[in-house]
């Protein structure tokens, strides 16, 4: 029973900004919206409302999930100024949303730059925040700065393993506010009925005839002295050597700086390899999980190769420094942005011996029983949540 001194049901507002994040939070959203002891709202914003990113709010609605409100905050463009302006617009827009809707807790996940403005508004308005995926490290991109900043503005922290819990406490958060619940996305693997390979091909109008690579490569400004476009050119050159053995299912990059040029290169690559390459802006979380289940291996620099792929015993060829510092399992083959090295890593990923070695490997991000742990924490909250924070000094009692 909730310890509730509020005069109404506690209002928990979940905010989703991107396709990947919603897919990870799907089961939690459903569970919280079905919980009779809280009033759960879903606010959709960010890339969900961008046509070039697939306008993925339609995917949310197609899953029967109730959307309370959509809030447009994205400034057109792929550069750093557009990101900063989008975050600023997020702060302005959600200041109005928070004033109008009066949430008792705002839930956010990860490190998307849009969240920086949104959570800043909540912090300045003394609205408590629950943050998922704190304590993780991705040294290759600005995400670390955003993630750690959100940690310092949040009152509750849901992390995916003990290492990440230790980092959040190291940032000065009280240990009793940091909960190791595991990675939310693994709940999908445990619960979701994925498509058969035939049905996946039917839904894409691309019928798989060979083993396929699931490929996503996001922009990184500089890696080994190479600019983002130069990195992708090296990777695509390696991929061109693989099309006689594999088919390639490619998704668009995110809209970080350089993303527009990436999309142009990917489209050109597709034009030259239409028989063996399929490109789509967004698979949606059900098709993505299905593709992950059926692929030969994952390739690129997306976090899903490190987080979800181990639970399906799938090798990951992780290219470049975008995921540097992030916890990884034995399924990950790290490789520089170098064509010969990439091809060597692909040979290892495709080998029977390596794939067999992953069958008994564990996932460092948890067991997939995450939602129940989160619900248990929510059920023990004393409402209203105190926004005042004390800095926890390690070594003190």
C-alpha positions in Angstrom: 0.0 0.0 0.0 1.4 3.4 -0.9 2.3 5.8 1.8 0.4 8.7 0.3 -0.3 12.0 2.0 -1.5 13.4 -1.3 -5.2 14.2 -1.7 -5.3 12.5 -5.2 -3.5 9.5 -6.7 0.2 10.2 -7.3 0.7 11.3 -10.9 3.7 9.6 -12.6 4.7 11.2 -15.9 6.8 9.1 -18.3 8.6 11.0 -21.0 9.8 9.3 -24.2 11.9 11.0 -26.8 13.0 8.2 -29.2 12.2 4.9 -30.8 14.9 3.0 -29.0 14.0 4.4 -25.6 10.3 3.6 -26.0 11.1 0.1 -27.0 13.1 -0.4 -23.9 10.4 1.2 -21.7 7.4 -0.6 -23.3 6.6 -3.1 -20.6 7.2 -0.6 -17.8 4.8 1.9 -19.4 2.2 -0.8 -19.8 2.6 -2.0 -16.2 2.5 1.5 -14.7 -0.5 2.5 -16.7 -2.3 -0.6 -15.4 -1.4 0.1 -11.8 -4.5 1.3 -9.9 -2.5 3.0 -7.2 -1.0 5.7 -9.4 -2.1 8.0 -12.3 0.4 7.3 -15.1 0.7 9.6 -18.0 2.8 9.2 -21.2 4.3 12.3 -22.8 5.7 11.8 -26.3 8.3 14.2 -27.7 11.7 14.5 -29.4 12.4 12.3 -32.4 9.1 10.5 -32.1 7.5 13.5 -33.9 10.2 13.9 -36.6 9.1 12.5 -40.1 12.7 11.9 -41.1 13.1 9.7 -38.1 10.0 7.6 -38.9 7.4 9.6 -37.0 7.5 6.8 -34.5 4.6 8.1 -32.4 2.5 6.1 -34.8 4.3 3.0 -33.7 3.5 3.8 -30.1 -0.2 4.2 -30.8 -0.3 1.1 -33.0 0.8 -0.9 -29.9 -2.3 0.3 -28.1 -0.4 2.4 -25.6 -2.3 5.4 -24.3 -0.5 8.7 -25.2 -1.5 11.6 -22.9 0.1 14.4 -24.9 2.7 15.0 -27.6 5.1 17.9 -27.4 7.1 19.1 -30.3 10.6 20.4 -29.3 12.9 19.4 -32.2 14.7 22.1 -34.1 15.5 21.0 -37.7 19.1 20.0 -38.4 21.8 17.6 -37.4 24.4 20.0 -36.0 25.3 20.8 -32.4 23.4 24.2 -32.5 20.2 22.4 -33.4 20.7 20.0 -30.5 21.3 22.8 -28.0 18.3 24.7 -29.3 16.1 21.6 -29.1 17.1 21.1 -25.5 16.4 24.7 -24.8 13.0 24.4 -26.4 12.4 21.3 -24.4 13.0 23.3 -21.2 10.6 26.0 -22.3 7.9 23.7 -23.5 7.9 21.3 -20.6 7.9 24.2 -18.1 4.5 24.8 -19.4 3.5 21.1 -19.4 4.7 20.6 -15.9 2.9 23.8 -14.7 -0.3 22.6 -16.4 -0.2 18.9 -15.5 1.5 19.0 -12.0 3.2 15.6 -12.0 4.4 14.1 -8.7 7.2 12.2 -10.4 8.8 12.5 -13.8 10.4 9.3 -15.3 13.1 9.5 -17.9 15.6 7.2 -19.4 19.1 7.4 -20.7 21.1 10.3 -22.1 19.3 11.9 -25.0 20.3 15.6 -25.2 16.6 16.7 -25.3 16.2 15.3 -21.8 18.8 17.8 -20.4 16.4 20.7 -20.9 13.3 18.7 -19.8 14.9 17.5 -16.6 16.3 21.0 -15.9 12.8 22.4 -16.0 11.6 19.7 -13.6 14.5 20.4 -11.2 13.9 24.2 -11.2 10.2 23.6 -10.6 10.9 21.2 -7.6 9.4 18.2 -9.5 11.1 14.9 -8.5 12.7 12.9 -11.3 13.3 9.1 -11.6 16.2 8.3 -13.9 17.0 5.0 -15.6 20.5 4.0 -16.9 22.6 6.3 -14.7 26.2 5.4 -14.0 26.9 4.1 -17.5 29.9 5.3 -19.5 30.1 6.1 -23.2 33.3 8.1 -23.5 33.1 8.5 -27.3 30.2 10.9 -27.3 28.6 13.8 -25.3 26.1 11.4 -23.8 28.2 11.0 -20.7 27.8 14.7 -19.8 24.0 14.6 -20.3 23.6 11.3 -18.4 25.6 12.4 -15.3 23.9 15.8 -15.3 20.5 14.1 -15.2 21.8 11.9 -12.4 22.6 15.0 -10.3 19.1 16.4 -10.9 17.2 13.2 -10.2 15.8 11.9 -6.8 15.5 8.2 -7.7 18.0 6.2 -9.7 17.2 2.8 -11.5 20.5 1.3 -12.7 21.3 -1.9 -14.5 24.1 -3.4 -12.5 26.2 -3.0 -9.3 29.1 -1.3 -11.2 26.7 1.4 -12.4 25.1 1.7 -8.9 28.6 2.4 -7.5 29.2 5.2 -10.0 25.9 6.9 -9.2 26.8 6.8 -5.5 30.3 8.1 -6.4 28.5 11.1 -7.9 27.2 11.9 -4.5 23.8 10.2 -4.5 22.4 8.6 -1.4 22.7 4.8 -1.6 19.1 4.3 -0.5 17.9 6.1 -3.6 19.9 4.0 -6.1 18.3 0.7 -7.1 20.0 -2.0 -9.1 17.0 -3.3 -11.1 18.7 -4.5 -14.3 18.3 -3.2 -17.8 14.7 -2.5 -18.8 15.2 -3.5 -22.5 15.8 -7.1 -21.5 12.2 -7.4 -20.4 11.3 -7.3 -24.1 13.4 -10.4 -24.8 11.8 -12.3 -22.0 8.2 -11.3 -22.8 7.8 -10.3 -26.4 6.5 -12.6 -29.1 8.9 -11.9 -32.0 8.2 -12.3 -35.6 9.4 -15.3 -37.5 12.1 -14.7 -40.1 9.5 -15.1 -42.9 7.0 -12.7 -41.2 9.8 -10.2 -40.6 10.7 -10.3 -44.3 7.1 -10.0 -45.3 6.7 -6.9 -43.1 9.7 -5.3 -44.8 9.0 -6.6 -48.3 12.5 -7.9 -48.3 12.8 -11.7 -48.3 16.0 -13.0 -46.6 17.8 -15.6 -48.6 21.2 -15.5 -46.7 22.4 -14.9 -43.2 22.0 -11.2 -42.4 23.9 -8.5 -40.5 21.9 -6.1 -38.4 23.7 -2.8 -38.9 23.4 0.6 -37.2 26.2 3.2 -37.1 25.7 6.5 -35.4 27.8 9.6 -35.9 30.9 10.2 -33.8 32.7 13.5 -34.5 36.3 12.3 -34.5 37.6 8.7 -34.2 41.3 7.9 -34.8 41.6 11.2 -36.6 38.7 10.4 -39.0 35.7 12.7 -39.2 32.2 11.0 -39.0 31.7 10.7 -42.8 35.2 9.3 -43.2 34.5 6.7 -40.6 31.3 5.6 -42.3 33.0 5.4 -45.7 35.5 3.0 -44.2 32.7 0.9 -42.6 30.7 0.8 -45.8 33.7 -0.2 -47.8 34.1 -3.2 -45.5 30.4 -4.0 -45.8 30.7 -4.0 -49.6 33.1 -6.9 -49.3 30.5 -8.9 -47.3 27.5 -8.7 -49.5 28.3 -12.0 -51.3 28.1 -13.8 -48.0 25.6 -11.8 -46.0 22.6 -9.7 -46.5 22.5 -6.4 -44.6 19.6 -4.9 -42.7 20.5 -1.2 -42.0 18.6 1.3 -39.9 19.2 5.1 -40.0 21.5 6.7 -37.5 20.2 9.1 -34.9 20.1 12.8 -35.6 23.4 13.7 -33.9 25.7 16.1 -35.7 26.6 14.5 -39.1 23.5 12.3 -39.2 22.2 13.9 -42.4 25.4 13.1 -44.3 25.3 9.6 -42.9 21.8 9.1 -44.3 22.9 10.3 -47.7 25.9 7.9 -47.8 23.6 5.0 -46.6 21.1 5.7 -49.4 23.9 5.7 -52.0 25.2 2.4 -50.6 21.8 0.9 -50.8 21.4 2.1 -54.5 24.6 0.2 -55.3 23.6 -3.0 -53.4 19.8 -3.2 -53.6 19.8 -7.0 -54.0 21.5 -7.7 -50.7 20.9 -4.5 -48.6 17.7 -3.3 -47.1 17.5 0.2 -45.5 14.8 1.5 -43.2 14.6 4.7 -41.0 13.2 2.8 -38.0 12.3 -0.9 -37.6 10.2 -0.2 -34.5 11.0 -2.2 -31.3 9.1 -5.4 -32.3 10.7 -5.7 -35.7 14.1 -4.7 -34.3 13.9 -7.3 -31.6 12.8 -9.9 -34.2 15.8 -8.9 -36.4 18.1 -9.2 -33.4 16.8 -12.7 -32.8 17.3 -13.8 -36.4 20.5 -12.0 -37.5 23.9 -13.6 -37.8 25.4 -10.8 -35.7 25.1 -7.2 -34.9 27.5 -4.6 -36.4 28.1 -0.9 -35.9 28.2 1.2 -32.8 24.7 1.0 -31.2 24.3 0.2 -27.5 21.9 -2.6 -28.4 24.8 -4.8 -29.4 26.2 -4.5 -25.9 22.9 -4.5 -23.9 20.3 -6.7 -25.6 22.4 -8.9 -27.9 24.1 -10.9 -25.1 20.7 -12.2 -24.0 20.1 -13.7 -27.4 23.7 -15.0 -27.7 24.4 -12.8 -30.6 27.9 -11.6 -31.5 28.5 -7.9 -31.8 31.1 -6.3 -34.0 31.4 -2.9 -32.1 33.2 -0.4 -34.3 35.1 2.7 -33.0 35.0 4.5 -29.7 31.3 5.5 -29.3 30.8 2.8 -26.7 34.1 3.1 -25.0 33.8 2.7 -21.3 30.4 0.9 -21.5 30.1 -2.4 -19.7 30.2 -5.3 -22.2 29.8 -9.1 -22.2 31.9 -11.7 -24.0 29.7 -11.3 -27.1 31.4 -8.0 -28.0 34.3 -7.9 -30.5 35.7 -4.3 -30.3 37.5 -3.1 -33.4 39.0 0.2 -34.7 37.6 2.0 -37.7 39.8 0.1 -40.1 38.6 -2.0 -43.0 41.0 -4.9 -42.5 40.3 -5.1 -38.8 36.5 -5.0 -39.3 36.7 -7.8 -41.8 38.8 -9.9 -39.4 36.2 -9.2 -36.6 33.4 -10.3 -38.9 35.2 -13.6 -39.5 35.4 -14.1 -35.8 31.7 -13.2 -35.2 30.6 -15.6 -38.0 32.7 -18.5 -36.7 30.8 -21.5 -35.2 33.2 -21.8 -32.3 32.7 -18.1 -31.2 28.9 -18.4 -31.5 28.9 -21.6 -29.5 30.9 -19.9 -26.8 28.1 -17.4 -26.3 25.4 -20.0 -25.5 26.2 -20.1 -21.8 27.4 -16.5 -21.4 25.6 -14.2 -19.0 24.4 -10.7 -19.7 26.1 -8.1 -17.5 22.9 -6.0 -17.7 20.6 -8.4 -15.9 18.1 -11.2 -16.2 15.1 -9.4 -17.7 13.0 -9.3 -14.5 13.3 -5.6 -14.3 9.7 -4.2 -14.3 8.7 -6.1 -11.2 11.6 -4.6 -9.3 10.7 -1.1 -10.4 7.1 -1.6 -9.4 8.2 -2.8 -6.0 10.2 0.4 -5.5 7.3 2.6 -6.7 5.0 0.8 -4.3 7.2 1.8 -1.3 7.5 5.5 -2.1 6.3 8.0 0.5 4.4 10.7 -1.4 5.1 13.5 -2.0 8.8 12.9 -2.7 11.2 15.3 -1.1 13.2 17.1 -3.7 15.9 18.3 -1.3 19.1 16.3 -1.8 22.1 15.8 0.4 25.5 15.0 -1.1 26.7 11.5 -0.1 30.4 11.4 0.7 31.9 8.0 0.1 33.5 6.6 3.3 31.1 8.5 5.6 28.4 6.9 7.7 
